[in-house]
Amino acid sequence: MKTVQIRLDSIDKVKSFVNIITKYDSDFDLISGRYVIDAKSIMGIFSLDLSRPIELAIHTDDNFDEIKEVLKPFIIE
């Protein structure tokens, strides 16, 4: 598992983010404080505080670099 910090501060960003990650068979979790939700769940994402950065846990080793590249617009460096 590897993690990156992301920002999803608009409805369009949330929709785009979910559309991208649902193309992958890997598991993705969003971690915000003590809450951990399935990142492929739009309803789950909207239950989080989207005004702050969120930790994205990516449960894969095979194509991590590819996933990180396509998620670049959301990643906070």
N, CA, C and O atoms as a Maestro MAE file, in Angstrom:
{
 s_m_m2io_version
 :::
 2.0.0
}

f_m_ct {
 s_m_title
 :::
 protein
 m_atom[308] {
  # First column is atom index #
  i_m_mmod_type
  r_m_x_coord
  r_m_y_coord
  r_m_z_coord
  i_m_residue_number
  s_m_chain_name
  s_m_pdb_residue_name
  s_m_pdb_atom_name
  i_m_atomic_number
  :::
  1 25 0.849 -1.187 0.000 1 A "MET " " N  " 7
  2 3 0.000 0.000 0.000 1 A "MET " " CA " 6
  3 2 0.888 1.243 0.000 1 A "MET " " C  " 6
  4 15 1.869 1.321 0.740 1 A "MET " " O  " 8
  5 25 0.533 2.198 -0.832 2 A "LYS " " N  " 7
  6 3 1.229 3.482 -0.882 2 A "LYS " " CA " 6
  7 2 0.191 4.579 -0.733 2 A "LYS " " C  " 6
  8 15 -0.972 4.397 -1.093 2 A "LYS " " O  " 8
  9 25 0.613 5.717 -0.202 3 A "THR " " N  " 7
  10 3 -0.333 6.811 0.015 3 A "THR " " CA " 6
  11 2 0.149 8.100 -0.628 3 A "THR " " C  " 6
  12 15 1.349 8.338 -0.767 3 A "THR " " O  " 8
  13 25 -0.817 8.927 -1.017 4 A "VAL " " N  " 7
  14 3 -0.564 10.272 -1.531 4 A "VAL " " CA " 6
  15 2 -1.634 11.192 -0.953 4 A "VAL " " C  " 6
  16 15 -2.722 10.744 -0.592 4 A "VAL " " O  " 8
  17 25 -1.318 12.464 -0.869 5 A "GLN " " N  " 7
  18 3 -2.290 13.462 -0.428 5 A "GLN " " CA " 6
  19 2 -2.984 14.029 -1.660 5 A "GLN " " C  " 6
  20 15 -2.336 14.396 -2.640 5 A "GLN " " O  " 8
  21 25 -4.318 14.094 -1.594 6 A "ILE " " N  " 7
  22 3 -5.081 14.643 -2.721 6 A "ILE " " CA " 6
  23 2 -6.041 15.718 -2.226 6 A "ILE " " C  " 6
  24 15 -6.319 15.830 -1.032 6 A "ILE " " O  " 8
  25 25 -6.536 16.498 -3.172 7 A "ARG " " N  " 7
  26 3 -7.561 17.501 -2.867 7 A "ARG " " CA " 6
  27 2 -8.715 17.307 -3.844 7 A "ARG " " C  " 6
  28 15 -8.524 17.282 -5.060 7 A "ARG " " O  " 8
  29 25 -9.920 17.169 -3.283 8 A "LEU " " N  " 7
  30 3 -11.152 17.023 -4.075 8 A "LEU " " CA " 6
  31 2 -12.104 18.126 -3.620 8 A "LEU " " C  " 6
  32 15 -13.027 17.874 -2.846 8 A "LEU " " O  " 8
  33 25 -11.879 19.339 -4.100 9 A "ASP " " N  " 7
  34 3 -12.609 20.493 -3.573 9 A "ASP " " CA " 6
  35 2 -13.753 20.991 -4.456 9 A "ASP " " C  " 6
  36 15 -14.202 22.129 -4.322 9 A "ASP " " O  " 8
  37 25 -14.220 20.122 -5.364 10 A "SER " " N  " 7
  38 3 -15.397 20.486 -6.156 10 A "SER " " CA " 6
  39 2 -16.127 19.211 -6.588 10 A "SER " " C  " 6
  40 15 -15.542 18.129 -6.621 10 A "SER " " O  " 8
  41 25 -17.390 19.355 -6.912 11 A "ILE " " N  " 7
  42 3 -18.190 18.207 -7.356 11 A "ILE " " CA " 6
  43 2 -17.608 17.611 -8.634 11 A "ILE " " C  " 6
  44 15 -17.555 16.391 -8.783 11 A "ILE " " O  " 8
  45 25 -17.176 18.462 -9.551 12 A "ASP " " N  " 7
  46 3 -16.599 17.976 -10.804 12 A "ASP " " CA " 6
  47 2 -15.322 17.182 -10.563 12 A "ASP " " C  " 6
  48 15 -15.085 16.170 -11.223 12 A "ASP " " O  " 8
  49 25 -14.495 17.635 -9.619 13 A "LYS " " N  " 7
  50 3 -13.269 16.902 -9.299 13 A "LYS " " CA " 6
  51 2 -13.587 15.533 -8.706 13 A "LYS " " C  " 6
  52 15 -12.922 14.549 -9.029 13 A "LYS " " O  " 8
  53 25 -14.592 15.464 -7.849 14 A "VAL " " N  " 7
  54 3 -14.983 14.183 -7.246 14 A "VAL " " CA " 6
  55 2 -15.448 13.226 -8.336 14 A "VAL " " C  " 6
  56 15 -15.029 12.068 -8.359 14 A "VAL " " O  " 8
  57 25 -16.302 13.686 -9.233 15 A "LYS " " N  " 7
  58 3 -16.802 12.837 -10.316 15 A "LYS " " CA " 6
  59 2 -15.663 12.345 -11.206 15 A "LYS " " C  " 6
  60 15 -15.593 11.162 -11.538 15 A "LYS " " O  " 8
  61 25 -14.784 13.246 -11.583 16 A "SER " " N  " 7
  62 3 -13.658 12.892 -12.438 16 A "SER " " CA " 6
  63 2 -12.739 11.891 -11.738 16 A "SER " " C  " 6
  64 15 -12.294 10.921 -12.352 16 A "SER " " O  " 8
  65 25 -12.456 12.124 -10.467 17 A "PHE " " N  " 7
  66 3 -11.600 11.241 -9.677 17 A "PHE " " CA " 6
  67 2 -12.189 9.819 -9.632 17 A "PHE " " C  " 6
  68 15 -11.478 8.846 -9.882 17 A "PHE " " O  " 8
  69 25 -13.470 9.704 -9.317 18 A "VAL " " N  " 7
  70 3 -14.112 8.387 -9.221 18 A "VAL " " CA " 6
  71 2 -14.129 7.703 -10.591 18 A "VAL " " C  " 6
  72 15 -13.898 6.496 -10.675 18 A "VAL " " O  " 8
  73 25 -14.395 8.446 -11.653 19 A "ASN " " N  " 7
  74 3 -14.390 7.863 -13.002 19 A "ASN " " CA " 6
  75 2 -13.019 7.292 -13.354 19 A "ASN " " C  " 6
  76 15 -12.928 6.255 -14.011 19 A "ASN " " O  " 8
  77 25 -11.958 7.962 -12.922 20 A "ILE " " N  " 7
  78 3 -10.602 7.488 -13.214 20 A "ILE " " CA " 6
  79 2 -10.293 6.213 -12.428 20 A "ILE " " C  " 6
  80 15 -9.842 5.224 -13.006 20 A "ILE " " O  " 8
  81 25 -10.531 6.228 -11.123 21 A "ILE " " N  " 7
  82 3 -10.090 5.078 -10.323 21 A "ILE " " CA " 6
  83 2 -10.963 3.838 -10.502 21 A "ILE " " C  " 6
  84 15 -10.511 2.728 -10.221 21 A "ILE " " O  " 8
  85 25 -12.196 4.003 -10.961 22 A "THR " " N  " 7
  86 3 -13.027 2.812 -11.175 22 A "THR " " CA " 6
  87 2 -12.535 1.991 -12.365 22 A "THR " " C  " 6
  88 15 -12.966 0.851 -12.539 22 A "THR " " O  " 8
  89 25 -11.654 2.539 -13.176 23 A "LYS " " N  " 7
  90 3 -11.079 1.796 -14.301 23 A "LYS " " CA " 6
  91 2 -10.020 0.786 -13.844 23 A "LYS " " C  " 6
  92 15 -9.596 -0.072 -14.618 23 A "LYS " " O  " 8
  93 25 -9.601 0.897 -12.584 24 A "TYR " " N  " 7
  94 3 -8.559 0.022 -12.052 24 A "TYR " " CA " 6
  95 2 -9.165 -1.010 -11.104 24 A "TYR " " C  " 6
  96 15 -10.109 -0.714 -10.371 24 A "TYR " " O  " 8
  97 25 -8.611 -2.226 -11.127 25 A "ASP " " N  " 7
  98 3 -9.080 -3.289 -10.246 25 A "ASP " " CA " 6
  99 2 -8.563 -3.131 -8.822 25 A "ASP " " C  " 6
  100 15 -9.068 -3.789 -7.912 25 A "ASP " " O  " 8
  101 25 -7.587 -2.291 -8.613 26 A "SER " " N  " 7
  102 3 -6.982 -2.094 -7.294 26 A "SER " " CA " 6
  103 2 -7.987 -1.486 -6.325 26 A "SER " " C  " 6
  104 15 -8.979 -0.879 -6.731 26 A "SER " " O  " 8
  105 25 -7.709 -1.660 -5.040 27 A "ASP " " N  " 7
  106 3 -8.528 -1.029 -4.006 27 A "ASP " " CA " 6
  107 2 -7.950 0.326 -3.664 27 A "ASP " " C  " 6
  108 15 -6.733 0.503 -3.620 27 A "ASP " " O  " 8
  109 25 -8.833 1.281 -3.422 28 A "PHE " " N  " 7
  110 3 -8.452 2.644 -3.060 28 A "PHE " " CA " 6
  111 2 -9.250 3.041 -1.823 28 A "PHE " " C  " 6
  112 15 -10.464 2.844 -1.776 28 A "PHE " " O  " 8
  113 25 -8.576 3.595 -0.828 29 A "ASP " " N  " 7
  114 3 -9.252 4.100 0.365 29 A "ASP " " CA " 6
  115 2 -8.917 5.568 0.548 29 A "ASP " " C  " 6
  116 15 -7.799 6.001 0.266 29 A "ASP " " O  " 8
  117 25 -9.891 6.330 1.022 30 A "LEU " " N  " 7
  118 3 -9.651 7.715 1.409 30 A "LEU " " CA " 6
  119 2 -9.654 7.767 2.930 30 A "LEU " " C  " 6
  120 15 -10.549 7.231 3.585 30 A "LEU " " O  " 8
  121 25 -8.630 8.425 3.481 31 A "ILE " " N  " 7
  122 3 -8.470 8.502 4.922 31 A "ILE " " CA " 6
  123 2 -8.512 9.968 5.329 31 A "ILE " " C  " 6
  124 15 -7.697 10.774 4.880 31 A "ILE " " O  " 8
  125 25 -9.465 10.297 6.176 32 A "SER " " N  " 7
  126 3 -9.610 11.661 6.675 32 A "SER " " CA " 6
  127 2 -9.852 11.567 8.181 32 A "SER " " C  " 6
  128 15 -10.949 11.235 8.628 32 A "SER " " O  " 8
  129 25 -8.814 11.865 8.945 33 A "GLY " " N  " 7
  130 3 -8.922 11.723 10.390 33 A "GLY " " CA " 6
  131 2 -9.104 10.265 10.748 33 A "GLY " " C  " 6
  132 15 -8.287 9.424 10.373 33 A "GLY " " O  " 8
  133 25 -10.166 9.959 11.469 34 A "ARG " " N  " 7
  134 3 -10.410 8.566 11.856 34 A "ARG " " CA " 6
  135 2 -11.311 7.828 10.873 34 A "ARG " " C  " 6
  136 15 -11.616 6.654 11.082 34 A "ARG " " O  " 8
  137 25 -11.736 8.486 9.820 35 A "TYR " " N  " 7
  138 3 -12.626 7.882 8.831 35 A "TYR " " CA " 6
  139 2 -11.838 7.292 7.668 35 A "TYR " " C  " 6
  140 15 -10.921 7.921 7.141 35 A "TYR " " O  " 8
  141 25 -12.204 6.086 7.281 36 A "VAL " " N  " 7
  142 3 -11.637 5.424 6.109 36 A "VAL " " CA " 6
  143 2 -12.808 4.977 5.245 36 A "VAL " " C  " 6
  144 15 -13.665 4.215 5.694 36 A "VAL " " O  " 8
  145 25 -12.841 5.454 4.003 37 A "ILE " " N  " 7
  146 3 -13.951 5.092 3.120 37 A "ILE " " CA " 6
  147 2 -13.411 4.580 1.786 37 A "ILE " " C  " 6
  148 15 -12.276 4.867 1.408 37 A "ILE " " O  " 8
  149 25 -14.240 3.824 1.090 38 A "ASP " " N  " 7
  150 3 -13.893 3.320 -0.241 38 A "ASP " " CA " 6
  151 2 -13.866 4.511 -1.202 38 A "ASP " " C  " 6
  152 15 -14.865 5.213 -1.363 38 A "ASP " " O  " 8
  153 25 -12.730 4.726 -1.827 39 A "ALA " " N  " 7
  154 3 -12.571 5.889 -2.714 39 A "ALA " " CA " 6
  155 2 -13.415 5.784 -3.979 39 A "ALA " " C  " 6
  156 15 -13.578 6.780 -4.684 39 A "ALA " " O  " 8
  157 25 -13.948 4.622 -4.283 40 A "LYS " " N  " 7
  158 3 -14.793 4.456 -5.460 40 A "LYS " " CA " 6
  159 2 -16.251 4.788 -5.167 40 A "LYS " " C  " 6
  160 15 -17.102 4.688 -6.051 40 A "LYS " " O  " 8
  161 25 -16.541 5.180 -3.936 41 A "SER " " N  " 7
  162 3 -17.906 5.506 -3.519 41 A "SER " " CA " 6
  163 2 -18.117 7.020 -3.503 41 A "SER " " C  " 6
  164 15 -17.594 7.717 -2.633 41 A "SER " " O  " 8
  165 25 -18.874 7.516 -4.458 42 A "ILE " " N  " 7
  166 3 -19.136 8.960 -4.514 42 A "ILE " " CA " 6
  167 2 -19.835 9.428 -3.245 42 A "ILE " " C  " 6
  168 15 -19.482 10.468 -2.690 42 A "ILE " " O  " 8
  169 25 -20.814 8.678 -2.787 43 A "MET " " N  " 7
  170 3 -21.526 9.058 -1.563 43 A "MET " " CA " 6
  171 2 -20.580 9.074 -0.362 43 A "MET " " C  " 6
  172 15 -20.679 9.949 0.499 43 A "MET " " O  " 8
  173 25 -19.680 8.122 -0.307 44 A "GLY " " N  " 7
  174 3 -18.699 8.087 0.773 44 A "GLY " " CA " 6
  175 2 -17.794 9.301 0.749 44 A "GLY " " C  " 6
  176 15 -17.494 9.878 1.794 44 A "GLY " " O  " 8
  177 25 -17.360 9.690 -0.430 45 A "ILE " " N  " 7
  178 3 -16.478 10.861 -0.559 45 A "ILE " " CA " 6
  179 2 -17.185 12.109 -0.060 45 A "ILE " " C  " 6
  180 15 -16.577 12.932 0.625 45 A "ILE " " O  " 8
  181 25 -18.466 12.262 -0.395 46 A "PHE " " N  " 7
  182 3 -19.180 13.459 0.026 46 A "PHE " " CA " 6
  183 2 -19.469 13.481 1.530 46 A "PHE " " C  " 6
  184 15 -19.918 14.498 2.059 46 A "PHE " " O  " 8
  185 25 -19.212 12.364 2.219 47 A "SER " " N  " 7
  186 3 -19.372 12.363 3.672 47 A "SER " " CA " 6
  187 2 -18.128 12.907 4.377 47 A "SER " " C  " 6
  188 15 -18.137 13.114 5.591 47 A "SER " " O  " 8
  189 25 -17.059 13.137 3.608 48 A "LEU " " N  " 7
  190 3 -15.812 13.650 4.177 48 A "LEU " " CA " 6
  191 2 -15.758 15.174 4.104 48 A "LEU " " C  " 6
  192 15 -16.508 15.802 3.356 48 A "LEU " " O  " 8
  193 25 -14.857 15.755 4.894 49 A "ASP " " N  " 7
  194 3 -14.600 17.198 4.837 49 A "ASP " " CA " 6
  195 2 -13.694 17.455 3.638 49 A "ASP " " C  " 6
  196 15 -12.486 17.226 3.706 49 A "ASP " " O  " 8
  197 25 -14.279 17.932 2.539 50 A "LEU " " N  " 7
  198 3 -13.523 18.114 1.297 50 A "LEU " " CA " 6
  199 2 -12.768 19.440 1.241 50 A "LEU " " C  " 6
  200 15 -12.081 19.719 0.258 50 A "LEU " " O  " 8
  201 25 -12.887 20.247 2.272 51 A "SER " " N  " 7
  202 3 -12.161 21.514 2.280 51 A "SER " " CA " 6
  203 2 -10.695 21.312 2.680 51 A "SER " " C  " 6
  204 15 -9.879 22.224 2.556 51 A "SER " " O  " 8
  205 25 -10.375 20.111 3.158 52 A "ARG " " N  " 7
  206 3 -8.998 19.807 3.575 52 A "ARG " " CA " 6
  207 2 -8.425 18.696 2.702 52 A "ARG " " C  " 6
  208 15 -9.173 17.926 2.099 52 A "ARG " " O  " 8
  209 25 -7.097 18.614 2.634 53 A "PRO " " N  " 7
  210 3 -6.483 17.509 1.883 53 A "PRO " " CA " 6
  211 2 -6.881 16.161 2.491 53 A "PRO " " C  " 6
  212 15 -7.121 16.057 3.693 53 A "PRO " " O  " 8
  213 25 -6.945 15.146 1.653 54 A "ILE " " N  " 7
  214 3 -7.338 13.805 2.056 54 A "ILE " " CA " 6
  215 2 -6.220 12.846 1.654 54 A "ILE " " C  " 6
  216 15 -5.601 13.006 0.602 54 A "ILE " " O  " 8
  217 25 -5.972 11.860 2.493 55 A "GLU " " N  " 7
  218 3 -4.966 10.851 2.188 55 A "GLU " " CA " 6
  219 2 -5.604 9.741 1.359 55 A "GLU " " C  " 6
  220 15 -6.635 9.185 1.737 55 A "GLU " " O  " 8
  221 25 -4.983 9.427 0.231 56 A "LEU " " N  " 7
  222 3 -5.454 8.348 -0.636 56 A "LEU " " CA " 6
  223 2 -4.507 7.167 -0.482 56 A "LEU " " C  " 6
  224 15 -3.313 7.286 -0.759 56 A "LEU " " O  " 8
  225 25 -5.032 6.033 -0.043 57 A "ALA " " N  " 7
  226 3 -4.247 4.801 0.067 57 A "ALA " " CA " 6
  227 2 -4.524 3.952 -1.174 57 A "ALA " " C  " 6
  228 15 -5.672 3.621 -1.473 57 A "ALA " " O  " 8
  229 25 -3.461 3.611 -1.883 58 A "ILE " " N  " 7
  230 3 -3.566 2.825 -3.108 58 A "ILE " " CA " 6
  231 2 -2.999 1.443 -2.813 58 A "ILE " " C  " 6
  232 15 -1.814 1.302 -2.508 58 A "ILE " " O  " 8
  233 25 -3.844 0.432 -2.904 59 A "HIS " " N  " 7
  234 3 -3.443 -0.930 -2.553 59 A "HIS " " CA " 6
  235 2 -3.008 -1.692 -3.802 59 A "HIS " " C  " 6
  236 15 -3.698 -2.599 -4.267 59 A "HIS " " O  " 8
  237 25 -1.853 -1.305 -4.333 60 A "THR " " N  " 7
  238 3 -1.278 -1.997 -5.496 60 A "THR " " CA " 6
  239 2 0.212 -1.707 -5.555 60 A "THR " " C  " 6
  240 15 0.677 -0.678 -5.065 60 A "THR " " O  " 8
  241 25 0.939 -2.608 -6.149 61 A "ASP " " N  " 7
  242 3 2.354 -2.369 -6.421 61 A "ASP " " CA " 6
  243 2 2.616 -2.438 -7.913 61 A "ASP " " C  " 6
  244 15 3.610 -1.906 -8.409 61 A "ASP " " O  " 8
  245 25 1.711 -3.101 -8.625 62 A "ASP " " N  " 7
  246 3 1.923 -3.362 -10.045 62 A "ASP " " CA " 6
  247 2 1.962 -2.097 -10.898 62 A "ASP " " C  " 6
  248 15 2.909 -1.892 -11.658 62 A "ASP " " O  " 8
  249 25 0.955 -1.258 -10.779 63 A "ASN " " N  " 7
  250 3 0.859 -0.099 -11.672 63 A "ASN " " CA " 6
  251 2 0.736 1.209 -10.881 63 A "ASN " " C  " 6
  252 15 0.012 2.115 -11.293 63 A "ASN " " O  " 8
  253 25 1.431 1.309 -9.763 64 A "PHE " " N  " 7
  254 3 1.350 2.500 -8.925 64 A "PHE " " CA " 6
  255 2 1.768 3.759 -9.690 64 A "PHE " " C  " 6
  256 15 1.104 4.791 -9.592 64 A "PHE " " O  " 8
  257 25 2.862 3.679 -10.448 65 A "ASP " " N  " 7
  258 3 3.336 4.866 -11.174 65 A "ASP " " CA " 6
  259 2 2.320 5.334 -12.212 65 A "ASP " " C  " 6
  260 15 2.126 6.535 -12.400 65 A "ASP " " O  " 8
  261 25 1.675 4.388 -12.881 66 A "GLU " " N  " 7
  262 3 0.641 4.741 -13.865 66 A "GLU " " CA " 6
  263 2 -0.546 5.422 -13.173 66 A "GLU " " C  " 6
  264 15 -1.049 6.442 -13.643 66 A "GLU " " O  " 8
  265 25 -0.980 4.847 -12.060 67 A "ILE " " N  " 7
  266 3 -2.108 5.431 -11.318 67 A "ILE " " CA " 6
  267 2 -1.751 6.819 -10.818 67 A "ILE " " C  " 6
  268 15 -2.552 7.747 -10.924 67 A "ILE " " O  " 8
  269 25 -0.554 6.963 -10.275 68 A "LYS " " N  " 7
  270 3 -0.122 8.272 -9.773 68 A "LYS " " CA " 6
  271 2 -0.098 9.311 -10.898 68 A "LYS " " C  " 6
  272 15 -0.444 10.473 -10.683 68 A "LYS " " O  " 8
  273 25 0.304 8.896 -12.078 69 A "GLU " " N  " 7
  274 3 0.364 9.824 -13.221 69 A "GLU " " CA " 6
  275 2 -1.034 10.302 -13.632 69 A "GLU " " C  " 6
  276 15 -1.229 11.493 -13.877 69 A "GLU " " O  " 8
  277 25 -2.005 9.387 -13.710 70 A "VAL " " N  " 7
  278 3 -3.349 9.800 -14.119 70 A "VAL " " CA " 6
  279 2 -4.063 10.599 -13.025 70 A "VAL " " C  " 6
  280 15 -4.997 11.348 -13.312 70 A "VAL " " O  " 8
  281 25 -3.626 10.443 -11.780 71 A "LEU " " N  " 7
  282 3 -4.234 11.189 -10.677 71 A "LEU " " CA " 6
  283 2 -3.493 12.488 -10.369 71 A "LEU " " C  " 6
  284 15 -3.811 13.170 -9.395 71 A "LEU " " O  " 8
  285 25 -2.524 12.825 -11.183 72 A "LYS " " N  " 7
  286 3 -1.693 14.016 -10.956 72 A "LYS " " CA " 6
  287 2 -2.494 15.310 -10.727 72 A "LYS " " C  " 6
  288 15 -2.086 16.121 -9.895 72 A "LYS " " O  " 8
  289 25 -3.614 15.536 -11.429 73 A "PRO " " N  " 7
  290 3 -4.366 16.782 -11.195 73 A "PRO " " CA " 6
  291 2 -4.943 16.893 -9.770 73 A "PRO " " C  " 6
  292 15 -5.289 17.988 -9.328 73 A "PRO " " O  " 8
  293 25 -5.045 15.777 -9.064 74 A "PHE " " N  " 7
  294 3 -5.632 15.775 -7.720 74 A "PHE " " CA " 6
  295 2 -4.586 15.739 -6.611 74 A "PHE " " C  " 6
  296 15 -4.879 16.070 -5.462 74 A "PHE " " O  " 8
  297 25 -3.361 15.335 -6.961 75 A "ILE " " N  " 7
  298 3 -2.317 15.111 -5.962 75 A "ILE " " CA " 6
  299 2 -1.703 16.440 -5.520 75 A "ILE " " C  " 6
  300 15 -1.420 17.323 -6.329 75 A "ILE " " O  " 8
  301 25 -1.509 16.546 -4.198 76 A "ILE " " N  " 7
  302 3 -0.829 17.706 -3.614 76 A "ILE " " CA " 6
  303 2 0.604 17.270 -3.342 76 A "ILE " " C  " 6
  304 15 0.838 16.327 -2.587 76 A "ILE " " O  " 8
  305 25 1.540 17.941 -3.943 77 A "GLU " " N  " 7
  306 3 2.964 17.574 -3.759 77 A "GLU " " CA " 6
  307 2 3.536 18.185 -2.515 77 A "GLU " " C  " 6
  308 15 4.711 17.980 -2.211 77 A "GLU " " O  " 8
  :::
 }
 m_bond[307] {
  # First column is bond index #
  i_m_from
  i_m_to
  i_m_order
  :::
  1 1 2 1
  2 2 3 1
  3 3 4 2
  4 3 5 1
  5 5 6 1
  6 6 7 1
  7 7 8 2
  8 7 9 1
  9 9 10 1
  10 10 11 1
  11 11 12 2
  12 11 13 1
  13 13 14 1
  14 14 15 1
  15 15 16 2
  16 15 17 1
  17 17 18 1
  18 18 19 1
  19 19 20 2
  20 19 21 1
  21 21 22 1
  22 22 23 1
  23 23 24 2
  24 23 25 1
  25 25 26 1
  26 26 27 1
  27 27 28 2
  28 27 29 1
  29 29 30 1
  30 30 31 1
  31 31 32 2
  32 31 33 1
  33 33 34 1
  34 34 35 1
  35 35 36 2
  36 35 37 1
  37 37 38 1
  38 38 39 1
  39 39 40 2
  40 39 41 1
  41 41 42 1
  42 42 43 1
  43 43 44 2
  44 43 45 1
  45 45 46 1
  46 46 47 1
  47 47 48 2
  48 47 49 1
  49 49 50 1
  50 50 51 1
  51 51 52 2
  52 51 53 1
  53 53 54 1
  54 54 55 1
  55 55 56 2
  56 55 57 1
  57 57 58 1
  58 58 59 1
  59 59 60 2
  60 59 61 1
  61 61 62 1
  62 62 63 1
  63 63 64 2
  64 63 65 1
  65 65 66 1
  66 66 67 1
  67 67 68 2
  68 67 69 1
  69 69 70 1
  70 70 71 1
  71 71 72 2
  72 71 73 1
  73 73 74 1
  74 74 75 1
  75 75 76 2
  76 75 77 1
  77 77 78 1
  78 78 79 1
  79 79 80 2
  80 79 81 1
  81 81 82 1
  82 82 83 1
  83 83 84 2
  84 83 85 1
  85 85 86 1
  86 86 87 1
  87 87 88 2
  88 87 89 1
  89 89 90 1
  90 90 91 1
  91 91 92 2
  92 91 93 1
  93 93 94 1
  94 94 95 1
  95 95 96 2
  96 95 97 1
  97 97 98 1
  98 98 99 1
  99 99 100 2
  100 99 101 1
  101 101 102 1
  102 102 103 1
  103 103 104 2
  104 103 105 1
  105 105 106 1
  106 106 107 1
  107 107 108 2
  108 107 109 1
  109 109 110 1
  110 110 111 1
  111 111 112 2
  112 111 113 1
  113 113 114 1
  114 114 115 1
  115 115 116 2
  116 115 117 1
  117 117 118 1
  118 118 119 1
  119 119 120 2
  120 119 121 1
  121 121 122 1
  122 122 123 1
  123 123 124 2
  124 123 125 1
  125 125 126 1
  126 126 127 1
  127 127 128 2
  128 127 129 1
  129 129 130 1
  130 130 131 1
  131 131 132 2
  132 131 133 1
  133 133 134 1
  134 134 135 1
  135 135 136 2
  136 135 137 1
  137 137 138 1
  138 138 139 1
  139 139 140 2
  140 139 141 1
  141 141 142 1
  142 142 143 1
  143 143 144 2
  144 143 145 1
  145 145 146 1
  146 146 147 1
  147 147 148 2
  148 147 149 1
  149 149 150 1
  150 150 151 1
  151 151 152 2
  152 151 153 1
  153 153 154 1
  154 154 155 1
  155 155 156 2
  156 155 157 1
  157 157 158 1
  158 158 159 1
  159 159 160 2
  160 159 161 1
  161 161 162 1
  162 162 163 1
  163 163 164 2
  164 163 165 1
  165 165 166 1
  166 166 167 1
  167 167 168 2
  168 167 169 1
  169 169 170 1
  170 170 171 1
  171 171 172 2
  172 171 173 1
  173 173 174 1
  174 174 175 1
  175 175 176 2
  176 175 177 1
  177 177 178 1
  178 178 179 1
  179 179 180 2
  180 179 181 1
  181 181 182 1
  182 182 183 1
  183 183 184 2
  184 183 185 1
  185 185 186 1
  186 186 187 1
  187 187 188 2
  188 187 189 1
  189 189 190 1
  190 190 191 1
  191 191 192 2
  192 191 193 1
  193 193 194 1
  194 194 195 1
  195 195 196 2
  196 195 197 1
  197 197 198 1
  198 198 199 1
  199 199 200 2
  200 199 201 1
  201 201 202 1
  202 202 203 1
  203 203 204 2
  204 203 205 1
  205 205 206 1
  206 206 207 1
  207 207 208 2
  208 207 209 1
  209 209 210 1
  210 210 211 1
  211 211 212 2
  212 211 213 1
  213 213 214 1
  214 214 215 1
  215 215 216 2
  216 215 217 1
  217 217 218 1
  218 218 219 1
  219 219 220 2
  220 219 221 1
  221 221 222 1
  222 222 223 1
  223 223 224 2
  224 223 225 1
  225 225 226 1
  226 226 227 1
  227 227 228 2
  228 227 229 1
  229 229 230 1
  230 230 231 1
  231 231 232 2
  232 231 233 1
  233 233 234 1
  234 234 235 1
  235 235 236 2
  236 235 237 1
  237 237 238 1
  238 238 239 1
  239 239 240 2
  240 239 241 1
  241 241 242 1
  242 242 243 1
  243 243 244 2
  244 243 245 1
  245 245 246 1
  246 246 247 1
  247 247 248 2
  248 247 249 1
  249 249 250 1
  250 250 251 1
  251 251 252 2
  252 251 253 1
  253 253 254 1
  254 254 255 1
  255 255 256 2
  256 255 257 1
  257 257 258 1
  258 258 259 1
  259 259 260 2
  260 259 261 1
  261 261 262 1
  262 262 263 1
  263 263 264 2
  264 263 265 1
  265 265 266 1
  266 266 267 1
  267 267 268 2
  268 267 269 1
  269 269 270 1
  270 270 271 1
  271 271 272 2
  272 271 273 1
  273 273 274 1
  274 274 275 1
  275 275 276 2
  276 275 277 1
  277 277 278 1
  278 278 279 1
  279 279 280 2
  280 279 281 1
  281 281 282 1
  282 282 283 1
  283 283 284 2
  284 283 285 1
  285 285 286 1
  286 286 287 1
  287 287 288 2
  288 287 289 1
  289 289 290 1
  290 290 291 1
  291 291 292 2
  292 291 293 1
  293 293 294 1
  294 294 295 1
  295 295 296 2
  296 295 297 1
  297 297 298 1
  298 298 299 1
  299 299 300 2
  300 299 301 1
  301 301 302 1
  302 302 303 1
  303 303 304 2
  304 303 305 1
  305 305 306 1
  306 306 307 1
  307 307 308 2
  :::
 }
}
